[in-house]
Amino acid sequence: MLEVRGLTKRYRNGRGVSDVSFDVRRGDIFGLLGPNGSGKTTVLKLITRLCAADRGTVRLFGQDEGDRFDMAMRKVGCIVESADVYDFLSGREHLKQVARFYPGLPEARIDEALEWVRLAPYAREKTRGYSLGMKMRLALATALLPDPELVILDEPANGLDVEGTVELRELIVRLSEQRGTTFVISSHRIDEMERICNRAALLYGGTVIREGAVGELTAGGMSLEQAYLAEIRAAKGGGAHASSIREHA
């Protein structure tokens, strides 16, 4: 569904990402994992064309340029950087405003999206009274509104308490299992992502240091967090790859 090859982006301050490559397959819950500042949000912005790459390619549903890519993006729902909601509107009113961006979208889809994220009982309440977990679920309903095949989420658990994090995790798994939705989720909470992701790319200093099935990454009885730390130590240990990481850190 998504092929990323050699994505590179340099900002004026010298930070950015370098030669990022990975694949996302249909049905994956794919984790883009690493600490704050490792380049996760930049990668998602490049994938969704919120910013332009210096070099590299993104193929989405087999399309990589022009109008065809724009058409492919219609199958994608995303939350990148922030999950803002209109706090002076009710949950349903918020989705109704967003629905205006999708000509021909049946109004029934609004109620379906609220049901998917289990906000239907609170649909007529003003969002200013929602908890952080409820606001994140509403933001996810926004991403789900056009019934996308792929959903991209940038640090969706940021600011959530334990209950909100569990609710979000259960929702993602349920949508994956029941609707076949594919997810790409960036997070610095590697231990949390290990619970739901089947595949992952580990980022450090703007570079992918390893990608693969979570079961392969954690072979030998390590947790995904332990595997990540081991990869960092190995990468720092030498070679051109380590030099690239030090350059971006």
C-alpha positions in Angstrom: 0.0 0.0 0.0 2.9 2.4 0.8 6.5 2.2 -0.5 9.0 4.8 0.8 12.4 4.9 -0.9 15.3 7.1 0.0 13.3 10.0 1.5 15.6 12.8 2.4 14.8 16.3 3.8 17.2 18.8 5.2 16.0 21.9 7.1 18.0 25.1 7.5 19.1 24.1 11.0 20.7 21.0 9.5 18.2 18.6 11.0 15.9 16.4 9.0 15.8 12.8 7.7 18.2 10.9 5.4 17.6 8.0 3.1 14.4 6.7 4.8 13.0 3.6 3.3 10.3 1.1 4.3 7.2 -0.7 3.1 3.6 -0.9 4.5 1.5 -3.8 3.4 -2.3 -4.1 3.3 -3.6 -4.9 6.8 -0.5 -3.8 8.7 -0.5 -1.8 11.9 2.9 -0.3 11.1 4.9 1.5 13.8 7.3 4.4 12.9 9.1 4.3 16.2 11.8 6.5 17.8 12.4 9.2 20.3 11.3 12.8 20.0 13.4 14.5 17.3 14.2 11.3 15.4 12.3 12.5 12.3 9.0 10.7 12.6 6.8 13.7 11.9 9.0 14.8 9.0 8.6 11.4 7.4 4.8 11.6 7.7 4.7 15.1 6.3 6.8 13.9 3.3 4.5 11.0 2.7 1.4 13.1 2.8 3.1 16.0 0.8 2.7 18.5 3.6 6.3 19.3 2.8 8.5 18.5 -0.2 11.4 16.0 -0.1 14.9 17.0 -1.3 15.0 13.5 -2.9 13.4 10.1 -2.6 10.1 8.7 -3.7 6.7 7.7 -2.1 4.4 5.3 -3.9 0.9 5.2 -2.5 -1.3 2.4 -3.8 1.2 2.1 -6.7 1.0 5.9 -7.6 3.9 8.2 -7.1 3.3 11.5 -8.9 0.8 14.0 -10.2 -3.0 13.6 -10.3 -2.8 9.9 -9.7 -1.1 10.5 -6.4 -3.8 13.0 -5.5 -6.4 10.5 -6.3 -4.6 7.9 -4.2 -4.6 10.3 -1.2 -8.4 10.2 -1.2 -8.1 6.7 0.2 -6.0 8.1 3.1 -7.0 9.6 6.4 -4.4 11.3 8.5 -3.7 13.2 11.7 -0.2 14.8 11.5 1.3 17.0 14.3 -2.0 17.9 16.0 -5.5 16.6 16.6 -7.4 19.9 16.8 -11.2 20.0 17.1 -13.6 22.9 17.1 -14.4 23.2 20.8 -17.4 25.5 20.2 -19.1 22.7 18.2 -20.6 19.4 19.2 -18.8 16.3 18.1 -21.4 15.7 15.3 -21.2 19.4 14.2 -17.4 19.1 14.0 -17.6 16.1 11.7 -20.3 17.8 9.6 -17.9 20.7 9.0 -15.1 18.4 8.0 -17.5 16.4 5.7 -17.7 19.5 3.5 -14.3 18.7 2.2 -15.6 15.5 0.7 -18.2 16.3 -1.9 -20.9 13.6 -2.2 -20.1 12.1 1.2 -23.4 10.7 2.6 -24.4 12.4 5.9 -25.0 8.9 7.3 -21.2 8.5 7.3 -20.9 11.0 10.1 -23.0 8.8 12.4 -21.1 5.7 11.3 -17.8 7.4 12.1 -19.1 8.3 15.6 -20.2 4.7 16.1 -16.8 3.4 15.0 -15.0 5.4 17.7 -17.8 4.9 20.3 -18.7 8.6 20.6 -22.3 8.3 19.4 -23.7 8.8 23.0 -21.8 12.1 23.2 -22.3 13.3 19.7 -24.4 16.4 20.7 -22.1 17.5 23.5 -19.8 20.4 23.0 -16.3 19.1 22.4 -14.8 21.6 25.0 -16.2 19.2 27.6 -14.6 16.1 26.1 -11.6 14.4 27.8 -8.3 14.2 25.9 -9.1 10.6 25.0 -12.5 11.6 23.6 -10.9 14.4 21.6 -8.4 12.0 20.1 -11.3 9.6 19.2 -13.1 12.5 17.5 -9.9 13.3 15.6 -9.7 9.7 14.6 -13.3 9.8 13.5 -12.3 12.8 11.3 -9.6 10.7 9.7 -12.0 7.8 9.2 -14.8 10.0 7.7 -14.0 9.2 4.0 -13.8 5.5 4.9 -10.0 5.3 4.1 -8.0 2.2 3.3 -4.9 3.7 5.1 -4.9 5.8 8.2 -1.7 7.8 9.2 -1.5 8.9 12.9 1.3 11.0 14.3 1.9 10.4 18.1 -1.9 9.7 18.7 -1.3 8.8 22.4 0.4 12.1 23.3 -1.2 13.6 26.4 -3.5 10.6 27.1 -3.8 9.0 30.5 -3.7 5.2 30.9 -7.4 4.8 30.3 -7.3 7.0 27.1 -4.3 5.1 25.8 -6.0 1.7 26.3 -9.1 3.0 24.6 -7.1 4.2 21.6 -5.2 1.0 21.4 -8.3 -1.1 21.4 -10.0 1.1 18.8 -7.1 0.8 16.4 -7.0 -3.0 16.8 -10.8 -3.2 16.4 -10.7 -1.2 13.2 -7.9 -3.2 11.8 -9.6 -6.5 12.6 -13.2 -5.6 11.7 -12.7 -3.2 8.8 -9.4 -4.2 7.5 -8.0 -0.7 7.9 -4.2 -0.3 7.5 -2.4 2.0 10.0 0.9 3.8 10.0 1.5 5.1 13.5 4.4 7.2 14.7 5.2 7.0 18.4 8.1 7.4 20.9 6.2 5.0 23.2 7.9 1.9 21.9 6.6 -0.4 24.7 3.0 0.7 24.0 3.3 0.2 20.2 4.7 -3.3 20.7 1.3 -4.3 21.9 -0.5 -3.6 18.6 2.1 -3.3 15.7 2.9 -6.3 13.6 5.7 -4.5 11.7 7.8 -1.5 12.5 10.6 0.8 11.3 13.0 2.0 14.0 14.3 5.6 13.6 17.2 7.3 15.2 18.8 10.6 14.2 16.7 10.9 11.1 17.6 7.4 9.8 15.9 4.0 9.7 18.2 1.8 11.7 16.1 -1.3 11.2 12.7 -2.4 9.7 10.8 -5.6 9.9 8.2 -7.8 11.6 7.9 -7.1 15.3 8.4 -10.8 15.9 11.8 -10.7 14.0 12.9 -7.5 15.7 12.3 -9.0 19.2 13.8 -12.4 18.4 15.8 -13.8 21.4 13.3 -12.8 24.0 14.0 -9.0 24.0 11.2 -6.5 24.2 10.9 -4.1 21.3 12.3 -1.3 23.5 15.3 -3.5 24.3 15.8 -4.3 20.7 15.7 -0.6 19.8 18.3 0.3 22.3 20.5 -2.6 21.1 20.2 -1.3 17.5 21.3 2.2 18.6 24.3 0.8 20.4 25.2 -1.2 17.4 24.7 1.7 15.0 26.9 4.0 17.2 29.6 1.4 17.2 31.0 2.2 13.8 30.7 2.3 10.1 29.2 4.8 7.7 25.7 4.2 9.1 26.8 5.3 12.5 28.4 8.4 11.0 25.1 9.3 9.4 23.3 8.9 12.7 25.8 11.0 14.6 25.4 13.7 11.9 21.7 13.9 12.3 21.5 13.5 16.1 
